[in-house]
Amino acid sequence: MSDEDDQAVYAEFQDAVNMTPKQLEDWLDTDDSKSVGQKSGDGESAGHASGRRIVTILRTKKDDLSDDDVSHMRKVNGYVKRHLAQRPSGDVSDTPWRYSLMNWGHDPTK
């Protein structure tokens, strides 16, 4: 990851994903995590699959990240940014909006 743009994507990803790999793994095992998002043919939502991919990325050394990893980080950055802009009013602690963001590695209550 030597490209300057990739470095910026990585930095934004580090800001967007505020859950540790363990926190995200534990979250992905919950019924609340599995309850949100549109399911694909295999029954898993895109956000849930993304969360599993994020765990792998977080556990990969920065210098070992592939172009495909950087592409997924871009996708995560965009998703988190768009959904934060759609924050509902009131307490979001137990909302599908929060659960969806958490599947993408971002807990908006932190």
Secondary structure as GFF3:
##gff-version 3
##sequence-region A 1 110
A	DSSP	alpha_helix	4	16	.	.	.	ID=ss1
A	DSSP	alpha_helix	21	28	.	.	.	ID=ss2
A	DSSP	alpha_helix	31	34	.	.	.	ID=ss3
A	DSSP	alpha_helix	46	58	.	.	.	ID=ss4
A	DSSP	three_ten_helix	62	64	.	.	.	ID=ss5
A	DSSP	alpha_helix	67	84	.	.	.	ID=ss6
A	DSSP	alpha_helix	96	103	.	.	.	ID=ss7
###
